[in-house]
């Protein structure tokens, strides 16, 4: 770790306090920090994986909405299936299946629009 020899812990070269401070600040992608995680958690611990999952979810929603435009312009039904949330470890899946644009927006974290009073 950090090019230091663990055998020096407790000596003047590497005090216990410095060793503890270095161990607490290990990078998330270091082998030591990932050693207590399952293989699936290691994959999802990176920011890139979380951002990629968000992009995939948003592309699915966009495709579904574009399919809704086809329905509005004469198609008998939406050719794109309702998007499922992209699976991430530690995030519970919703059991209740609801339909409609408002439920889709609520799944994506968008609040329901309030009616305008004029």
Secondary structure, 3 states (H helix, E strand, C coil): CCCCCHHHECCCCECHHHHHHHHHCCCCCCHHHHCCCCHHHHHHCCHHHHHHHHHHHHHHHHHHHHHHHHHHCCCCCCCCCCCCCCCCCCCCCCCCCCCCHHHHHHHCCCCCCCCCCC
